[in-house]
Amino acid sequence: MFGFKVKYPSLRKGGSSKEQNVNNVNIVSKLNVKDEYMEALRTKSYIDIWSKVQGQLRKTSTPLTTNNDVVVDVIDRIATSISRIPSYTHISDYLLEPQQEVLLELIQKSNLHQLLIDYFEASLEACRICGSILKCIDQARANYCKIQRVIKLSKRVPSDLPGGISNEDKVRIIFGELASFAKLDNPLSNSSKLKFSIIHDRYGSMLNLLTVKRKKVARRVKVISLSKKAWGVSVVMLCSGLAIATIILAVHSLVGFVAVPGLMCMQLGYLKKKLRSAKNGLKRNKLNQFHNQLDAAAKGVYTLNSDFDTISRLVMRLHDEIEHGKSIAQWCVKTQKKQMLKEVIKEFQTQENCFLEKLGELEEHVYLCVLTINRARRLVIKEINCMKTSPQQH
C-alpha cells in the first residue's frame, strides 16, 4: 500500500555472521513496515474518514430483506438486524479534501498548468472509484449474511426448533438459502480486471507526462543558474577592468574627458545586465515552484497507482472466492444430497472468518487510499499557494 520495499531474510543455513546480521536487519525492516501500516490505521485522519463513512451509512441505509427472512427468524432468531447498504454515489462530496468546489475556484484564479488540472480530475475519479468499491464491499457482506444464516441454522438440532418445524423443513430452508445465494450477482464483478487495467494505464501515462515535464523544468532552472554564474564571473571581470581604467584615467586626466562617454555607456550596460539578471532570478524562482508542484503531483500519482495495484489484487482475490462459493452452493442445490450439504456447510464454516477478514482488509486499504489522495492533493495545493505568495517576497 505504501510502496515500501522489504527484503525478506534468506532461509539458507550455515551463512556467515555478516549474512545473519543482514537477515536480522531485514526482519526488523519487515516488522517496521507492519508497524507503519498499523500506525496509519490509528491516525486521526484515518479515523475521521472511517467515522464519516459510518455516519453516512447510518443516515442513508435501508434494510435488505428476502423471502426466507421471516421463516429463518422463526426457526433460529438469527439476526435482529441485517447488513445495511449506504449510498456511496457521492462519497467525494464528504470525503475528498479540499472539496471540488473550493478546488475549482482555485483553478480559475491560479491559471494552473493543464497537467495539474488533469491530476486533480484524476484524484477526484480515484475517490469515486473508492466509493464504488466500498459499496461493493458492503453488498458482499450483505450477501454473505445468507451463508451465515445457513451456518447457524445447520448447528441447530430438531429439539431446539420451534414446534411444528421438522428437520426436513430445516434442510429445505437451508437449500433455499443456498439457492438464493447462488443466484445473487457477484458485487465485485463491476470492478473487473479491464477496469483496473484502464486505471493503471491512465495513471501510468499521467505519471510519465508529469515526470517528463518536471525534468524539462529542472533543466531550464539549471540553465538559468549556470547563466547567472557566468554573469557573476563577467561582472567581476568588468569591475576589475573599470578599476584599472580609472587608475589609468587618473594619470592621464586629459584622456579621461574623452573617455567619459564610453565609461557611462559601460555603466548603463552593466545596469541593464543587472536588471536582466534580477528578471532571470525571478523566473528561476517561479520555475522552481512549478517544479515543486509537478513533483508533488507526480508523487501523488505514483502512490495512487501503487495503491490501486494493491486494491485490484485484493478485489480479484475476493471476486474469485465469491464465485467459488456461488459455484459450490449451486452444485449442492442441484444434487439435493444431504451428505453433500454437510460438506458444503463445513467448507463455508471453515472459510467464514478468513473471508470476512479479507473483506475488512480490502476496506482498510480503500480508506487508506482515500487518505493518500487527500494528503497528496493538500501537498500540491500547498505548492500552488507558495507560488501565489512568492511575488510579494521579491
C-alpha positions in Angstrom: 0.0 0.0 0.0 2.7 2.4 0.9 5.3 1.3 -1.6 7.8 0.0 1.0 10.3 -2.5 -0.4 11.0 -5.2 2.0 13.9 -7.7 1.6 12.9 -11.0 3.1 15.5 -12.9 5.1 17.3 -15.8 3.4 16.3 -19.3 4.7 19.7 -20.9 3.8 21.6 -22.4 6.7 25.3 -22.1 7.5 25.6 -18.5 6.5 28.2 -16.1 7.8 27.7 -13.8 10.7 27.5 -10.9 8.3 24.7 -12.6 6.4 22.9 -13.3 9.7 23.2 -9.6 10.7 21.8 -8.6 7.3 18.9 -11.1 7.8 18.2 -9.6 11.3 18.1 -6.1 9.8 15.6 -7.4 7.1 13.4 -9.0 9.7 13.3 -5.7 11.7 12.6 -3.8 8.4 9.6 -6.2 7.8 8.3 -5.6 11.3 8.7 -1.8 10.8 6.6 -1.9 7.7 3.8 -3.7 9.6 4.2 -1.1 12.4 3.9 1.7 9.8 0.7 0.1 8.4 -0.9 -0.3 11.8 0.1 3.2 12.8 -1.6 4.5 9.7 -4.8 2.8 10.8 -4.6 4.6 14.1 -4.1 8.1 12.7 -6.8 10.8 13.3 -7.2 11.3 9.6 -8.0 7.6 9.0 -10.4 7.5 12.0 -12.1 10.7 10.6 -12.6 9.1 7.2 -14.0 5.9 8.8 -16.3 7.9 11.0 -17.7 9.9 8.0 -18.4 6.7 6.1 -20.1 5.1 9.1 -22.1 8.2 9.8 -23.3 8.3 6.1 -24.2 4.6 6.5 -26.5 5.3 9.4 -28.1 8.2 7.6 -28.8 6.7 4.2 -29.1 2.9 4.8 -32.2 0.8 4.3 -32.5 -2.8 5.5 -32.4 -5.6 3.0 -34.9 -8.4 3.2 -35.5 -11.7 1.5 -38.5 -14.1 1.2 -37.0 -16.6 3.7 -36.1 -14.0 6.3 -39.3 -14.5 8.3 -39.1 -18.3 8.2 -35.4 -18.2 9.3 -36.2 -15.8 12.1 -38.9 -18.1 13.4 -36.6 -21.1 13.3 -33.4 -19.6 14.6 -33.9 -16.0 15.7 -30.8 -15.4 13.8 -30.1 -11.7 13.4 -32.0 -8.8 14.8 -30.5 -6.5 12.1 -29.3 -7.1 8.6 -26.3 -5.5 7.0 -27.2 -2.2 5.6 -26.0 -0.7 2.3 -25.0 3.0 2.4 -25.2 5.3 -0.6 -21.6 5.9 -1.8 -22.7 7.6 -5.0 -21.4 11.0 -3.8 -18.6 9.9 -1.5 -16.3 12.6 -2.8 -18.8 15.2 -1.5 -17.9 14.5 2.1 -14.6 12.6 2.0 -12.5 14.5 -0.6 -10.3 17.3 0.7 -10.3 20.0 -0.3 -13.8 19.8 -1.8 -14.2 20.1 -5.5 -16.0 23.5 -5.3 -13.0 25.0 -3.5 -10.6 23.5 -5.9 -12.5 24.8 -9.0 -12.3 28.3 -7.6 -8.5 27.8 -7.0 -8.0 26.6 -10.6 -9.8 29.6 -12.1 -7.8 32.1 -10.0 -4.4 30.4 -10.3 -4.2 29.7 -14.1 -2.8 26.2 -13.4 -1.0 24.1 -16.0 -3.2 21.5 -17.7 -1.2 18.7 -16.2 -2.1 19.8 -12.7 -5.7 20.2 -13.7 -5.6 16.6 -15.0 -4.1 15.4 -11.8 -6.9 16.9 -9.7 -9.5 15.4 -12.0 -7.8 12.0 -11.7 -7.8 12.2 -7.9 -11.5 13.0 -8.0 -12.1 10.0 -10.2 -10.0 7.8 -7.9 -12.1 8.9 -4.9 -15.3 8.0 -6.7 -13.8 4.6 -7.5 -13.0 4.1 -3.8 -16.7 4.9 -3.1 -17.8 2.3 -5.6 -15.5 -0.3 -4.1 -16.8 0.4 -0.6 -20.4 -0.1 -1.9 -19.4 -3.4 -3.4 -17.8 -4.5 0.0 -21.0 -3.7 1.9 -23.1 -5.6 -0.7 -20.8 -8.6 -0.4 -21.2 -8.5 3.4 -25.0 -8.3 3.0 -25.0 -11.3 0.5 -22.8 -13.3 2.9 -25.5 -13.0 5.6 -27.3 -15.8 3.8 -24.3 -18.1 4.3 -24.0 -17.1 7.9 -27.7 -17.9 8.4 -27.1 -21.3 6.8 -24.1 -22.0 9.1 -26.1 -21.0 12.2 -29.2 -22.9 11.2 -27.2 -26.1 10.4 -26.0 -26.1 14.0 -29.5 -26.4 15.4 -30.8 -29.8 16.4 -34.5 -30.7 15.9 -35.2 -30.4 19.6 -34.2 -26.8 19.5 -36.5 -25.9 16.7 -39.9 -24.3 17.3 -43.0 -26.6 17.4 -44.1 -27.9 14.0 -40.8 -27.3 12.3 -39.1 -30.6 11.4 -35.6 -31.4 10.5 -36.7 -31.8 6.9 -38.1 -28.3 6.9 -34.8 -27.0 8.2 -32.9 -28.8 5.4 -35.4 -27.4 2.8 -34.8 -23.9 4.1 -31.1 -24.3 4.0 -31.2 -25.4 0.4 -33.4 -22.4 -0.3 -30.9 -20.0 1.2 -28.0 -21.6 -0.8 -30.1 -21.4 -4.0 -30.8 -17.7 -3.3 -27.1 -17.0 -2.6 -26.0 -18.8 -5.8 -28.4 -16.6 -7.8 -27.0 -13.3 -6.4 -24.7 -11.2 -8.6 -21.1 -11.0 -7.5 -20.8 -7.4 -6.2 -17.1 -7.3 -7.2 -17.7 -8.2 -10.8 -18.2 -4.5 -11.5 -14.5 -4.0 -10.5 -13.2 -6.1 -13.4 -9.6 -6.6 -14.5 -10.3 -4.5 -17.5 -11.4 -1.5 -15.4 -8.4 -1.7 -13.2 -6.1 -2.1 -16.2 -7.6 1.1 -17.7 -7.0 3.0 -14.4 -3.4 1.7 -14.2 -2.7 2.7 -17.9 -4.2 6.2 -17.3 -2.3 6.9 -14.1 0.9 5.4 -15.6 0.6 7.7 -18.6 -0.1 10.7 -16.4 3.0 9.9 -14.3 5.2 9.8 -17.4 3.9 13.2 -18.6 4.5 14.8 -15.2 7.9 13.2 -14.9 8.9 14.5 -18.4 7.6 18.0 -17.8 9.4 18.1 -14.4 12.7 17.1 -16.0 12.3 19.8 -18.6 11.6 22.5 -15.9 14.6 21.2 -13.9 16.8 21.6 -17.0 15.6 25.2 -17.6 16.3 26.0 -13.9 19.8 24.6 -14.3 20.5 26.6 -17.5 19.4 29.8 -15.7 21.6 29.0 -12.7 24.6 28.4 -15.0 24.0 31.6 -16.9 23.7 33.5 -13.6 27.1 32.1 -12.5 28.6 33.1 -15.9 27.2 36.5 -15.4 28.8 36.8 -12.0 32.2 36.0 -13.4 31.7 38.6 -16.2 30.7 41.2 -13.6 33.9 40.5 -11.6 36.0 40.9 -14.8 34.1 44.1 -15.7 34.6 45.7 -12.3 38.3 44.8 -12.5 38.6 46.4 -15.9 36.8 49.5 -14.7 39.1 49.8 -11.7 42.2 49.6 -14.0 40.7 52.1 -16.4 40.0 54.5 -13.5 43.6 54.4 -12.4 44.9 55.0 -15.9 42.5 57.9 -16.4 43.5 59.4 -13.2 47.1 59.6 -14.5 46.0 60.8 -17.9 43.3 63.3 -17.0 43.1 64.8 -20.4 42.3 61.5 -22.0 39.7 61.0 -19.2 37.5 63.7 -20.6 37.4 62.0 -23.9 36.7 58.5 -22.3 33.8 59.6 -20.0 31.1 58.9 -22.5 32.4 55.4 -23.1 32.5 54.7 -19.4 29.0 55.9 -19.0 27.8 53.5 -21.7 29.6 50.7 -19.9 27.8 51.6 -16.7 24.5 51.7 -18.4 25.2 48.3 -20.0 26.1 47.0 -16.5 22.8 48.2 -15.1 20.9 46.7 -18.0 22.5 43.3 -17.4 21.8 43.6 -13.7 18.1 44.1 -14.3 18.1 41.2 -16.7 19.8 39.1 -14.0 17.1 40.0 -11.5 14.4 39.1 -14.0 16.1 35.7 -14.6 16.3 35.2 -10.9 12.5 35.8 -10.5 11.9 33.5 -13.5 14.1 30.8 -11.9 12.1 31.1 -8.6 8.8 30.6 -10.5 10.2 27.6 -12.4 11.4 26.1 -9.1 7.9 26.5 -7.6 6.4 25.0 -10.7 8.9 22.1 -10.5 7.8 21.5 -6.9 4.1 21.4 -7.9 4.9 18.9 -10.6 7.0 16.9 -8.2 4.2 16.8 -5.6 1.6 15.7 -8.3 3.9 13.0 -9.7 4.5 11.6 -6.2 0.7 11.6 -5.6 0.0 9.8 -8.9 2.8 7.2 -8.2 1.4 6.4 -4.8 -2.2 6.3 -6.1 -1.2 3.9 -8.9 0.6 1.7 -6.3 -2.5 1.8 -4.0 -4.8 0.7 -6.8 -2.5 -2.1 -7.8 -2.8 -3.4 -4.3 -6.6 -2.9 -4.2 -7.0 -4.6 -7.6 -5.2 -7.7 -6.4 -7.4 -7.9 -3.2 -10.6 -7.3 -5.3 -9.7 -10.0 -7.7 -8.9 -12.5 -5.0 -12.2 -11.8 -3.2 -14.1 -11.9 -6.5 -12.7 -15.4 -7.2 -13.6 -16.6 -3.7 -17.2 -15.4 -4.0 -17.5 -17.1 -7.4 -16.2 -20.3 -5.8 -18.8 -20.0 -3.0 -21.6 -19.5 -5.5 -20.4 -22.5 -7.6 -20.4 -25.0 -4.7 -23.7 -23.6 -3.4 -25.3 -24.1 -6.8 -23.8 -27.6 -7.1 -25.1 -28.5 -3.7 -28.6 -27.3 -4.5 -28.5 -29.2 -7.8 -27.6 -32.5 -6.2 -30.0 -32.2 -3.3 -27.9 -34.7 -1.3 -27.7 -34.3 2.5 -24.1 -35.6 2.7 -23.0 -33.1 0.0 -24.8 -30.4 2.0 -22.8 -31.2 5.1 -19.5 -31.0 3.2 -20.5 -27.6 1.7 -21.6 -26.2 5.0 -18.3 -27.4 6.6 -16.3 -25.6 3.9 -18.3 -22.4 4.3 -17.8 -22.6 8.1 -14.0 -23.2 7.7 -13.6 -20.2 5.4 -16.1 -17.8 7.1 -13.6 -15.9 9.3 -10.9 -15.8 6.6 -13.4 -14.4 4.0 -14.7 -11.7 6.4 -11.1 -10.7 7.3 -10.2 -10.3 3.6 -13.2 -8.0 3.2 -12.1 -6.0 6.2 -8.5 -5.8 4.8 -9.8 -4.5 1.4 -11.9 -2.0 3.2 -8.9 -0.7 5.2 -6.9 -0.3 2.0 -9.6 1.7 0.4 -9.8 4.0 3.4 -6.0 4.4 3.3 -6.2 5.1 -0.4 -8.7 8.0 0.2 -6.3 9.2 3.0 -3.4 9.2 0.5 -5.5 11.0 -2.1 -6.3 13.8 0.3 -2.7 14.1 1.6 -1.4 14.4 -2.0 -4.0 17.0 -3.0 -3.1 19.1 0.0 0.6 19.0 -0.8 0.0 20.1 -4.4 -2.3 22.9 -3.3 0.4 24.0 -0.7 2.9 24.4 -3.5 0.4 26.3 -5.6 -0.2 28.7 -2.7 3.5 29.2 -2.3 3.7 30.4 -5.9 0.8 32.8 -5.3 2.5 34.4 -2.3 6.1 34.5 -3.7 5.8 37.7 -5.8 5.2 39.7 -2.6 8.5 38.4 -1.3 10.6 39.6 -4.2 
